[in-house]
Amino acid sequence: AGSFQEAGVIQQAYNLNFPLHVVPASCAQCPAWSAFSVSSPAIVLETAEDRPEAVVVRLYEAHGSTVTAWLQTPLPVKEAMLCDLLERPLVQGRLPLEQQGLRLSFTPFRVLSVLLVWSH
């Protein structure tokens, strides 16, 4: 019912095409954990490509809207910067690390690539 955004069509399509895989936990009371989360349902985290001492996360705006969203991770990030689609850091692409995570601004259907460098 409603628009495709209200109906959650994009999330349902991902659930159908990329089902979750269950991994047995070592204890019955283990807390839930996620490597990344995004604060807006309009933003899709498409992929995270592992590199030595870093990861490139690619996100896109899927609702045709202008939105600001927070990318959050419990992983030890030392530095974050925007990259081009070939994963080369942009000259003015440094992102501040804030308490809420990384603040990302999207225009309709915009793709962002973010390089996250791990701290040791």
C-alpha positions as CSV (number, residue, x, y, z in Angstrom):
1,A,0.0,0.0,0.0
2,G,1.2,3.6,-0.7
3,S,4.3,4.6,-2.6
4,F,7.1,2.2,-3.2
5,Q,9.1,4.1,-0.5
6,E,6.3,3.6,2.1
7,A,5.8,0.0,1.1
8,G,9.5,-0.8,1.6
9,V,9.9,-2.3,-1.9
10,I,13.6,-1.9,-2.1
11,Q,14.3,-3.6,1.2
12,Q,11.9,-6.4,0.3
13,A,13.7,-6.9,-3.1
14,Y,17.1,-7.1,-1.3
15,N,15.6,-9.6,1.2
16,L,14.4,-11.8,-1.7
17,N,17.6,-11.6,-3.8
18,F,20.1,-11.6,-0.9
19,P,18.7,-13.6,2.0
20,L,20.4,-13.5,5.3
21,H,22.7,-16.4,6.2
22,V,22.4,-17.7,9.7
23,V,25.6,-18.3,11.6
24,P,25.6,-20.3,14.8
25,A,26.5,-18.3,17.9
26,S,28.8,-19.6,20.6
27,C,26.3,-18.7,23.3
28,A,22.5,-18.5,23.5
29,Q,22.5,-14.9,24.8
30,C,25.0,-13.3,22.4
31,P,24.0,-9.7,21.6
32,A,23.0,-8.7,18.0
33,W,25.8,-7.1,16.1
34,S,26.1,-5.3,12.7
35,A,29.3,-4.0,11.1
36,F,27.5,-1.1,9.5
37,S,24.1,0.7,9.9
38,V,22.5,3.6,8.0
39,S,20.0,6.0,9.7
40,S,17.7,6.4,6.6
41,P,15.6,3.8,4.8
42,A,16.3,5.8,1.6
43,I,20.0,4.9,1.7
44,V,21.2,1.5,0.6
45,L,24.6,0.2,1.6
46,E,25.3,-1.7,-1.5
47,T,28.8,-3.1,-0.8
48,A,31.8,-3.0,1.5
49,E,35.1,-4.0,-0.2
50,D,37.8,-5.0,2.2
51,R,41.4,-3.7,1.7
52,P,44.5,-4.0,3.9
53,E,43.9,-1.7,6.8
54,A,40.7,-0.2,5.2
55,V,37.4,-0.8,3.6
56,V,35.5,1.0,0.9
57,V,31.8,1.3,1.5
58,R,29.4,2.2,-1.4
59,L,26.0,3.6,-0.7
60,Y,23.2,5.1,-2.8
61,E,20.0,7.1,-2.4
62,A,17.2,4.9,-3.6
63,H,14.0,6.9,-3.1
64,G,14.6,9.9,-5.4
65,S,15.0,12.2,-2.4
66,T,17.5,14.6,-0.9
67,V,18.5,13.2,2.5
68,T,21.2,13.4,5.1
69,A,22.0,10.1,6.7
70,W,24.4,8.8,9.3
71,L,26.7,5.8,8.5
72,Q,27.6,4.1,11.8
73,T,30.0,1.3,12.6
74,P,31.4,-0.1,15.9
75,L,34.7,-0.9,14.0
76,P,37.8,1.2,14.9
77,V,37.8,3.9,12.2
78,K,40.7,6.3,12.2
79,E,40.0,8.3,9.1
80,A,37.1,8.6,6.5
81,M,37.1,10.1,3.1
82,L,34.9,10.3,0.0
83,C,36.2,8.5,-3.1
84,D,35.4,8.5,-6.8
85,L,33.8,5.5,-8.4
86,L,37.3,4.1,-9.0
87,E,37.9,4.3,-5.2
88,R,40.5,7.1,-5.4
89,P,40.2,9.5,-2.5
90,L,38.8,13.0,-3.5
91,V,41.0,16.0,-2.8
92,Q,38.4,17.7,-0.6
93,G,36.8,14.4,0.5
94,R,37.8,14.1,4.2
95,L,34.8,13.4,6.4
96,P,34.8,14.3,10.1
97,L,34.3,11.4,12.5
98,E,31.4,12.4,14.8
99,Q,29.8,10.8,17.8
100,Q,26.8,9.7,15.6
101,G,29.1,8.3,12.9
102,L,29.7,9.8,9.5
103,R,27.2,12.4,8.2
104,L,26.5,11.8,4.5
105,S,24.4,14.0,2.2
106,F,22.6,12.6,-0.8
107,T,20.7,14.0,-3.7
108,P,18.3,11.8,-5.6
109,F,19.9,8.5,-6.7
110,R,23.4,9.7,-5.8
111,V,26.1,7.1,-5.3
112,L,28.8,7.7,-2.6
113,S,31.9,5.7,-2.0
114,V,33.6,6.1,1.4
115,L,37.1,4.9,2.3
116,L,37.3,4.0,6.0
117,V,40.8,3.6,7.3
118,W,41.2,1.4,10.5
119,S,43.0,2.5,13.6
120,H,45.4,0.1,15.2
